[in-house]
Amino acid sequence: MSAGTVVLVGTVLFAAGCSTTGTGLRDGGPARTEAVAKTGGASTPPPSPTQSRPYKKVDPIALLMADPKVGAEVKRDLKPCTGKEYPVDVSYGKLTDNTVTDIVVNVLSCADALGRGSYVYRSINNRYENVFSDEQPPVYAEIDRGDLVLTKPVYGKSDALAYPSGEDVITYHWNGEKFAEQDRVHTDYSNIDGGAQPAPAISQRN
């Protein structure tokens, strides 16, 4: 009489973030399941874990300056805030159906760290090409479970910089050729005690 089947579920999280100025955002990859079958008391070892996508650190400043899709104003103002520290966050993760890890670059302002531009680069023929950009500040892009998520604080005429009236969160998915909008959520912040919610933190630096 055969024994029951035992299923073990393992989760693999792909998380990588790095930048010339700090730690970028991290992407939790999809869960992977493995089954171990027992027959007659004998067990079959699980297969070897699938190797993660090739990861190659890039120079984000050189990437931006050589990109014709990056606006002239962004390039002109892209200077170190202090010393050699540029206001740039870089994330590496899975966004497109490519075999090479995709790159998300966020350019911030030195004074208030608000996002000035967000860009996605995809490796094509051993070169990184811009496949998405948003230069309507404030904006910040993240990798979230394989999707591109943009966060945009919304300001009214009398709003202080630290207290926007609301927020737009826009989700894009790669359709094989480009990023297509999948979802858009708008939130209006309350004005309790005479003040709106503080602007969300758009980056975390170690």
Backbone as JSON, one array per atom type, in Angstrom:
{
  "sequence": "MSAGTVVLVGTVLFAAGCSTTGTGLRDGGPARTEAVAKTGGASTPPPSPTQSRPYKKVDPIALLMADPKVGAEVKRDLKPCTGKEYPVDVSYGKLTDNTVTDIVVNVLSCADALGRGSYVYRSINNRYENVFSDEQPPVYAEIDRGDLVLTKPVYGKSDALAYPSGEDVITYHWNGEKFAEQDRVHTDYSNIDGGAQPAPAISQRN",
  "N": [[0.87, -1.19, 0.0], [0.63, 2.19, -0.88], [2.28, 5.09, 0.39], [1.11, 8.34, 1.61], [1.24, 11.41, -0.27], [3.6, 13.9, 0.25], [3.83, 17.32, 0.31], [6.06, 19.84, -0.02], [6.47, 23.24, 0.38], [8.38, 25.78, -0.89], [9.75, 28.96, -0.65], [11.19, 31.35, -2.69], [12.86, 34.28, -2.56], [13.7, 36.91, -4.57], [15.89, 39.46, -4.15], [17.35, 42.47, -4.63], [19.26, 45.38, -4.43], [20.94, 48.31, -5.24], [23.05, 51.16, -5.31], [24.85, 54.05, -6.39], [24.66, 55.85, -4.41], [23.27, 54.78, -2.31], [21.06, 52.33, -0.88], [18.88, 50.74, -3.03], [15.41, 50.1, -3.87], [13.73, 47.03, -3.11], [12.8, 43.95, -4.67], [10.42, 41.5, -4.26], [10.47, 38.36, -5.48], [8.52, 35.94, -7.41], [6.84, 33.24, -5.71], [8.2, 29.92, -5.38], [7.35, 26.58, -5.84], [7.97, 23.3, -4.6], [7.77, 19.8, -4.95], [7.95, 16.86, -3.03], [7.89, 13.56, -3.39], [6.9, 10.6, -1.78], [7.36, 7.22, -2.02], [6.73, 4.05, -1.12], [8.26, 4.46, 1.15], [10.63, 5.59, 0.23], [12.29, 8.59, -0.63], [12.28, 11.34, -2.95], [14.78, 13.55, -3.81], [14.52, 17.16, -3.82], [14.58, 19.23, -6.81], [17.46, 21.11, -7.98], [17.76, 24.53, -6.94], [16.49, 27.08, -9.09], [18.68, 29.18, -10.84], [19.14, 32.65, -10.2], [18.36, 35.58, -12.2], [20.91, 36.94, -14.35], [22.97, 39.31, -12.79], [24.11, 42.54, -12.98], [25.93, 45.23, -11.98], [25.51, 48.67, -12.7], [26.66, 51.91, -13.86], [24.75, 54.41, -12.88], [24.71, 57.16, -13.4], [26.24, 57.55, -15.72], [24.63, 56.07, -17.4], [22.23, 57.55, -17.47], [23.12, 60.03, -18.48], [23.94, 59.36, -21.04], [21.61, 58.71, -22.25], [19.3, 59.52, -24.66], [16.62, 59.9, -24.17], [16.32, 60.99, -21.71], [15.46, 64.0, -20.19], [16.73, 67.3, -20.98], [16.79, 69.14, -18.89], [16.8, 67.55, -16.6], [19.26, 66.26, -16.91], [20.97, 68.47, -16.81], [20.7, 69.36, -14.19], [21.6, 67.21, -12.78], [23.66, 66.66, -10.5], [26.22, 66.13, -7.98], [25.05, 66.05, -4.61], [26.44, 66.33, -2.21], [29.91, 66.19, -2.03], [30.72, 63.36, -3.79], [28.27, 62.27, -3.96], [25.5, 61.45, -5.65], [22.05, 62.3, -6.2], [20.49, 59.76, -6.65], [18.64, 56.81, -6.94], [18.87, 53.3, -7.37], [17.42, 50.34, -8.59], [17.4, 46.8, -9.0], [15.82, 44.22, -10.72], [13.09, 41.94, -11.59], [11.19, 42.83, -14.26], [10.53, 42.83, -16.99], [10.19, 40.37, -19.67], [12.75, 39.55, -20.03], [15.97, 37.87, -20.09], [17.92, 38.96, -18.62], [18.49, 40.91, -15.71], [16.36, 43.68, -15.06], [16.56, 47.3, -14.79], [15.8, 49.93, -12.6], [15.82, 53.38, -12.33], [15.77, 56.14, -10.22], [15.69, 59.6, -10.11], [16.37, 62.08, -7.82], [15.68, 65.18, -6.03], [18.11, 67.28, -4.53], [17.52, 69.03, -2.43], [14.98, 68.39, -1.25], [14.55, 65.7, -1.68], [12.57, 64.78, -3.38], [11.09, 62.93, -6.05], [12.32, 63.44, -9.29], [12.45, 62.25, -11.72], [11.77, 59.09, -13.25], [12.99, 56.01, -14.47], [13.15, 53.12, -16.59], [15.28, 50.52, -17.51], [16.14, 48.16, -19.98], [17.93, 45.3, -20.94], [19.1, 45.0, -24.16], [20.46, 43.32, -26.78], [22.93, 43.29, -25.44], [23.09, 45.87, -24.51], [21.83, 48.5, -22.47], [18.61, 49.78, -22.76], [16.29, 52.46, -22.7], [13.09, 51.81, -21.68], [10.97, 52.85, -20.44], [9.85, 55.93, -19.09], [9.27, 58.62, -16.82], [8.91, 61.92, -16.32], [7.5, 63.74, -14.83], [7.42, 65.4, -12.14], [6.25, 65.33, -8.67], [7.65, 62.06, -8.61], [8.08, 58.56, -8.14], [9.47, 55.39, -8.7], [8.93, 51.9, -8.26], [9.74, 48.39, -7.96], [7.44, 45.89, -7.84], [6.57, 42.81, -7.15], [7.08, 41.96, -9.79], [5.81, 43.91, -11.26], [5.71, 47.35, -12.37], [5.53, 50.07, -10.29], [4.35, 53.28, -9.81], [4.56, 56.07, -7.71], [2.9, 59.03, -6.95], [2.76, 61.94, -5.3], [0.09, 64.26, -4.7], [-0.53, 67.66, -5.02], [-2.25, 70.48, -3.72], [-3.06, 73.99, -4.34], [-2.42, 75.42, -2.03], [-0.92, 73.69, -0.54], [1.68, 72.59, 1.61], [5.05, 71.54, 0.93], [5.72, 69.22, 2.31], [3.27, 68.19, 2.91], [1.15, 66.85, 1.04], [-2.04, 66.9, -0.73], [-3.04, 64.51, -1.54], [-2.56, 61.3, -3.16], [-1.4, 59.49, -5.98], [-1.24, 56.2, -7.13], [0.14, 54.23, -9.49], [0.02, 51.36, -11.44], [1.97, 49.46, -13.64], [2.28, 46.97, -16.19], [4.39, 44.75, -17.96], [3.79, 44.06, -21.29], [5.0, 42.49, -23.13], [5.97, 44.05, -25.13], [5.9, 46.69, -24.27], [5.34, 48.82, -21.36], [2.2, 48.69, -19.93], [-0.56, 50.41, -18.55], [-2.08, 49.09, -15.7], [-3.5, 49.48, -13.38], [-4.88, 52.09, -11.33], [-4.8, 54.02, -8.49], [-6.25, 56.47, -6.54], [-5.78, 58.48, -3.71], [-7.27, 60.57, -1.37], [-6.06, 62.58, 1.14], [-6.92, 63.0, 4.58], [-7.88, 65.99, 6.38], [-7.49, 66.4, 9.05], [-7.09, 68.13, 12.11], [-6.17, 70.32, 10.81], [-4.16, 69.76, 9.0], [-2.78, 67.97, 6.26], [-1.9, 64.54, 5.38], [1.53, 63.6, 5.92], [4.01, 63.71, 3.32], [4.69, 60.65, 1.64], [7.46, 58.51, 2.41], [9.9, 58.13, -0.03], [12.17, 56.75, -0.54], [14.6, 54.55, 0.87], [17.48, 54.68, 2.66], [20.43, 53.1, 3.66]],
  "CA": [[0.0, 0.0, 0.0], [1.49, 3.37, -1.05], [2.16, 6.15, 1.41], [0.56, 9.6, 1.09], [2.19, 12.35, -0.89], [3.9, 15.05, 1.09], [4.21, 18.46, -0.51], [6.79, 20.9, 0.67], [6.42, 24.49, -0.37], [9.52, 26.65, -0.59], [9.63, 30.3, -1.25], [12.45, 31.98, -3.05], [12.7, 35.72, -2.74], [14.81, 37.58, -5.26], [15.93, 40.82, -3.64], [18.63, 43.1, -4.87], [19.17, 46.8, -4.64], [22.18, 48.98, -4.99], [23.13, 52.46, -5.93], [26.08, 54.76, -6.08], [24.46, 56.68, -3.24], [22.59, 54.11, -1.23], [20.38, 51.09, -1.2], [17.65, 50.92, -3.79], [14.27, 49.33, -3.43], [13.89, 45.6, -3.33], [11.66, 43.29, -5.31], [10.19, 40.13, -3.86], [10.11, 37.59, -6.66], [7.4, 35.01, -7.24], [7.12, 32.06, -4.92], [8.45, 28.71, -6.15], [6.94, 25.41, -5.08], [8.64, 22.06, -4.92], [7.07, 18.64, -4.4], [8.76, 15.69, -2.72], [6.98, 12.41, -3.33], [7.39, 9.42, -1.06], [6.75, 5.99, -2.5], [7.32, 2.9, -0.46], [9.21, 4.88, 2.15], [11.77, 6.25, -0.38], [11.99, 9.98, -0.98], [12.98, 11.89, -4.09], [15.29, 14.87, -3.43], [14.0, 18.26, -4.66], [15.51, 19.69, -7.84], [18.31, 22.22, -7.6], [17.07, 25.82, -7.13], [16.77, 27.77, -10.34], [19.56, 30.31, -10.64], [18.52, 33.95, -10.44], [18.77, 36.23, -13.43], [22.23, 37.57, -14.27], [22.91, 40.62, -12.15], [25.29, 43.32, -13.31], [25.83, 46.59, -11.49], [25.79, 49.67, -13.72], [26.87, 53.29, -13.43], [23.48, 55.06, -13.24], [24.93, 58.51, -13.92], [26.64, 57.4, -17.12], [23.46, 55.55, -18.12], [21.31, 58.65, -17.67], [23.7, 61.08, -19.31], [24.04, 58.88, -22.42], [20.27, 58.37, -22.71], [18.64, 60.65, -25.33], [15.26, 60.05, -23.69], [16.34, 61.75, -20.46], [15.32, 65.41, -20.5], [17.9, 68.16, -20.83], [16.76, 69.77, -17.57], [17.23, 66.54, -15.62], [20.7, 66.09, -17.08], [21.67, 69.68, -16.38], [20.66, 69.45, -12.73], [22.09, 65.97, -12.18], [24.96, 66.94, -9.91], [26.32, 65.62, -6.61], [24.51, 66.9, -3.54], [27.62, 66.57, -1.37], [31.02, 65.35, -2.46], [30.44, 62.59, -4.99], [27.0, 61.6, -3.73], [24.43, 61.89, -6.53], [20.69, 61.99, -5.71], [19.98, 58.73, -7.55], [18.38, 55.48, -6.4], [18.87, 52.29, -8.42], [16.88, 49.04, -8.22], [17.58, 45.74, -9.98], [14.81, 43.19, -10.49], [12.35, 41.36, -12.7], [10.08, 43.64, -14.75], [10.17, 42.41, -18.35], [10.41, 38.95, -19.91], [14.13, 39.41, -20.44], [16.78, 36.93, -19.31], [18.84, 39.79, -17.83], [17.78, 41.73, -14.75], [16.02, 45.04, -15.46], [17.07, 48.34, -13.9], [14.97, 51.1, -12.37], [16.6, 54.5, -11.81], [15.01, 57.29, -9.77], [16.47, 60.8, -9.88], [15.74, 62.88, -6.78], [16.22, 66.51, -5.82], [18.98, 67.33, -3.35], [16.95, 69.82, -1.35], [13.85, 67.77, -0.56], [14.51, 64.27, -2.0], [11.39, 64.41, -4.17], [11.44, 62.33, -7.33], [12.28, 64.31, -10.46], [12.29, 61.41, -12.9], [11.89, 57.65, -13.05], [13.35, 55.38, -15.74], [13.36, 51.67, -16.59], [16.21, 50.1, -18.56], [16.09, 46.74, -20.32], [19.09, 44.89, -21.73], [18.79, 44.57, -25.52], [21.71, 43.15, -27.52], [24.04, 43.63, -24.54], [23.06, 47.29, -24.18], [20.61, 48.88, -21.76], [17.81, 50.76, -23.46], [15.19, 53.04, -21.94], [11.79, 51.3, -22.13], [9.93, 53.59, -19.73], [10.33, 57.1, -18.36], [8.27, 59.58, -16.35], [9.61, 63.1, -15.83], [6.52, 64.67, -14.28], [7.61, 65.32, -10.68], [7.1, 64.34, -8.01], [7.38, 60.69, -9.03], [9.04, 57.56, -7.68], [9.14, 54.08, -9.25], [9.33, 50.72, -7.5], [9.45, 47.06, -8.5], [6.55, 45.21, -6.9], [6.11, 41.49, -7.63], [7.16, 41.89, -11.24], [5.16, 45.06, -11.88], [6.28, 48.67, -12.12], [4.57, 50.87, -9.54], [4.73, 54.68, -9.67], [3.87, 56.83, -6.67], [2.92, 60.46, -7.27], [2.02, 62.81, -4.39], [-0.74, 65.26, -5.38], [-0.52, 68.89, -4.23], [-3.15, 71.58, -4.0], [-2.38, 75.29, -4.45], [-1.94, 75.9, -0.73], [-0.26, 72.6, 0.19], [3.1, 72.64, 1.88], [5.74, 70.46, 0.23], [5.71, 68.01, 3.13], [1.9, 67.75, 3.18], [0.3, 66.83, -0.16], [-3.47, 66.65, -0.51], [-3.38, 63.13, -1.86], [-1.52, 60.48, -3.78], [-1.75, 58.56, -7.04], [-0.38, 55.02, -7.26], [-0.15, 53.69, -10.82], [0.7, 50.08, -11.67], [2.2, 49.1, -15.03], [2.72, 45.6, -16.43], [5.04, 44.55, -19.25], [2.92, 43.23, -22.14], [5.82, 41.84, -24.14], [6.56, 45.09, -25.97], [6.01, 47.93, -23.52], [4.6, 48.83, -20.11], [0.82, 49.12, -20.08], [-1.17, 50.7, -17.26], [-2.98, 48.03, -15.24], [-4.34, 49.91, -12.26], [-4.59, 53.43, -10.83], [-5.51, 54.27, -7.24], [-6.08, 57.82, -6.02], [-6.15, 58.63, -2.31], [-7.34, 61.93, -0.82], [-5.72, 62.56, 2.55], [-7.79, 63.77, 5.47], [-7.33, 67.27, 6.81], [-7.74, 66.46, 10.49], [-6.2, 69.02, 12.85], [-5.67, 71.39, 9.95], [-3.02, 69.38, 8.18], [-2.91, 66.72, 5.5], [-0.92, 63.53, 5.72], [2.87, 63.93, 5.42], [4.38, 63.05, 2.07], [5.26, 59.34, 1.91], [8.9, 58.34, 2.16], [10.04, 57.54, -1.36], [13.35, 55.92, -0.63], [15.22, 54.17, 2.13], [18.93, 54.59, 2.53], [21.07, 52.53, 4.84]],
  "C": [[0.89, 1.22, 0.0], [1.24, 4.39, 0.05], [1.59, 7.4, 0.78], [1.65, 10.49, 0.54], [2.36, 13.56, 0.02], [4.4, 16.17, 0.2], [4.89, 19.5, 0.35], [6.78, 22.13, -0.19], [7.58, 25.36, 0.08], [9.35, 27.95, -1.3], [11.0, 30.88, -1.49], [12.19, 33.44, -3.28], [13.93, 36.27, -3.42], [14.81, 39.02, -4.8], [17.29, 41.4, -3.86], [18.44, 44.57, -5.05], [20.5, 47.44, -4.38], [22.21, 50.26, -5.76], [24.47, 53.07, -5.62], [25.91, 55.58, -4.81], [23.79, 55.94, -2.1], [21.92, 52.86, -1.72], [19.09, 51.37, -1.9], [16.53, 50.09, -3.22], [14.43, 47.87, -3.81], [12.62, 45.0, -3.89], [11.57, 41.86, -4.8], [9.7, 39.34, -5.05], [8.99, 36.61, -6.38], [7.8, 33.79, -6.44], [7.32, 30.86, -5.83], [8.1, 27.51, -5.28], [7.69, 24.2, -5.56], [7.88, 20.92, -4.26], [8.05, 17.51, -4.19], [7.81, 14.53, -2.52], [7.65, 11.25, -2.61], [6.63, 8.2, -1.57], [7.47, 4.82, -1.86], [8.4, 3.29, 0.52], [10.4, 5.61, 1.57], [11.38, 7.65, -0.79], [12.83, 10.42, -2.15], [13.48, 13.28, -3.74], [14.75, 15.95, -4.35], [15.03, 18.67, -5.69], [16.34, 20.86, -7.34], [17.58, 23.53, -7.83], [17.46, 26.45, -8.45], [17.63, 28.99, -10.08], [18.83, 31.61, -10.98], [19.05, 34.56, -11.73], [20.16, 36.85, -13.26], [22.1, 38.99, -13.74], [24.21, 41.35, -12.43], [25.07, 44.76, -12.87], [26.24, 47.57, -12.58], [26.09, 51.01, -13.07], [25.63, 54.07, -13.83], [23.67, 56.45, -13.83], [25.32, 58.45, -15.4], [25.46, 56.93, -17.96], [22.5, 56.69, -18.44], [21.86, 59.69, -18.64], [23.8, 60.67, -20.78], [22.68, 58.59, -23.04], [19.6, 59.58, -23.37], [17.21, 60.87, -24.86], [15.18, 60.8, -22.37], [16.35, 63.24, -20.8], [16.56, 66.22, -20.21], [17.95, 68.8, -19.45], [17.23, 68.81, -16.49], [18.73, 66.35, -15.71], [21.47, 67.29, -16.55], [21.76, 69.77, -14.86], [21.19, 68.21, -12.02], [23.53, 66.16, -11.72], [25.02, 66.37, -8.5], [25.72, 66.59, -5.61], [25.63, 67.31, -2.59], [28.73, 65.65, -1.85], [30.74, 64.69, -3.78], [29.11, 61.86, -4.91], [25.9, 62.19, -4.62], [23.07, 61.5, -5.96], [19.98, 60.99, -6.62], [19.8, 57.43, -6.78], [18.29, 54.49, -7.55], [18.32, 50.97, -7.86], [17.09, 48.05, -9.36], [16.54, 44.66, -9.7], [14.13, 42.75, -11.77], [11.16, 42.25, -13.06], [9.61, 43.21, -16.13], [10.47, 40.91, -18.49], [11.83, 38.66, -20.36], [14.86, 38.39, -19.58], [17.78, 37.65, -18.42], [18.01, 40.7, -16.93], [17.56, 43.15, -15.26], [16.48, 46.03, -14.39], [16.08, 49.49, -13.82], [15.84, 52.18, -11.74], [15.65, 55.64, -11.45], [15.97, 58.45, -9.5], [15.71, 61.68, -8.9], [16.32, 64.29, -6.76], [17.05, 66.51, -4.54], [18.29, 67.99, -2.16], [15.89, 69.08, -0.55], [13.66, 66.29, -0.87], [13.23, 63.85, -2.7], [11.82, 63.91, -5.55], [11.27, 63.27, -8.5], [12.07, 63.51, -11.75], [12.51, 59.95, -12.57], [12.07, 56.98, -14.4], [13.53, 53.88, -15.55], [14.25, 51.32, -17.78], [16.17, 48.59, -18.72], [17.28, 46.41, -21.21], [18.63, 44.34, -23.08], [20.09, 44.53, -26.3], [22.9, 43.66, -26.73], [24.15, 45.12, -24.25], [21.75, 47.6, -23.46], [19.89, 50.0, -22.5], [16.63, 51.2, -22.59], [13.86, 52.54, -22.5], [10.64, 51.96, -21.38], [10.56, 54.8, -19.05], [9.15, 57.97, -17.97], [9.03, 60.74, -15.72], [8.63, 64.18, -15.38], [6.58, 64.59, -12.76], [6.39, 65.83, -9.92], [6.68, 62.93, -8.41], [8.46, 59.77, -8.48], [8.57, 56.18, -8.14], [9.7, 52.96, -8.37], [9.03, 49.46, -8.3], [8.63, 46.31, -7.46], [6.01, 43.95, -7.53], [6.03, 41.43, -9.15], [6.47, 43.01, -11.98], [5.9, 46.34, -11.53], [5.21, 49.52, -11.46], [5.12, 52.27, -9.34], [3.88, 55.33, -8.59], [4.03, 58.31, -6.95], [2.1, 61.22, -6.22], [1.28, 63.89, -5.17], [-0.85, 66.49, -4.47], [-1.61, 69.86, -4.7], [-2.38, 72.89, -3.99], [-1.77, 75.74, -3.14], [-1.19, 74.83, 0.07], [1.21, 72.89, 0.41], [3.76, 71.44, 1.23], [5.67, 69.15, 0.99], [4.31, 67.44, 3.35], [1.04, 67.83, 1.92], [-1.15, 66.54, 0.19], [-3.86, 65.21, -0.75], [-2.22, 62.42, -2.55], [-2.13, 59.62, -4.88], [-0.75, 57.42, -7.06], [-0.79, 54.3, -8.54], [0.67, 52.43, -11.04], [0.77, 49.78, -13.16], [2.69, 47.66, -15.12], [3.31, 45.49, -17.83], [4.2, 43.61, -20.09], [3.68, 42.5, -23.25], [6.52, 42.83, -25.05], [6.79, 46.39, -25.23], [5.25, 47.79, -22.2], [3.21, 49.42, -20.35], [0.21, 49.33, -18.69], [-2.2, 49.62, -16.91], [-3.95, 48.54, -14.18], [-3.92, 51.31, -11.83], [-5.45, 53.66, -9.59], [-5.19, 55.68, -6.77], [-6.57, 57.87, -4.58], [-6.16, 60.11, -1.95], [-7.07, 61.84, 0.68], [-6.7, 63.4, 3.35], [-7.09, 65.04, 5.91], [-7.6, 67.48, 8.29], [-6.67, 67.32, 11.16], [-5.53, 70.04, 11.94], [-4.49, 71.02, 9.09], [-3.25, 68.08, 7.47], [-1.87, 65.73, 5.97], [0.46, 63.95, 5.2], [3.17, 63.15, 4.16], [5.03, 61.71, 2.38], [6.75, 59.31, 1.64], [9.06, 57.62, 0.85], [11.3, 56.73, -1.52], [13.88, 55.65, 0.75], [16.69, 53.99, 1.91], [19.52, 54.03, 3.81], [22.24, 53.4, 5.29]]
}
